[in-house]
Amino acid sequence: MGTQSGTLVLKTDGATLTGTSEGLTGVDPIRNGKVKGNAFEATVETKSPMGPLKVAMKCKVEGDTLTGQATTPFGPAPIKGKRISG
């Protein structure tokens, strides 16, 4: 499916992570988000032409940079991002 862009809006409350993921299919809530130190994991369920699609993320934040990996039904995919506000 190639490189895709999106926006994560992340909010923490202690060890709980919430927020949204915005991409080609719209805005979806972050689910099951957990924070430990500068790392987090969460899932997003979104719509796709093939039906519901579940993506699990494991990421680290260092300064203004986010790196990690998504696990999708199509296999693993790298995640890279940068802070744009906050």
C-alpha positions, 0 to 999 in steps of 0.5 A: 500500500506504500507510504501513507501520511496521517496525524496522531493527536495523543493525550496522556493521563498517567499511564493511559494514552488516548487521542485520535488517528487521522488518515485517508479513511477519516478520524478514528479513536486511539484504543487501549493506549498505554504509556511507559516512560517515553514509549507507548502502545495502542490500537486503531480500528479504521475503515478500509475498502476491504472492511474494518482494519485493526492496526497495533502501534508500538512507538517511542518519543524522543524529543520531537521525534516519534519512531515505531512500528505498526502491526497490520493484517498486511504485515509490519510497517515502520512509523515515523513522525515529528511533533507539530504542536504542543 
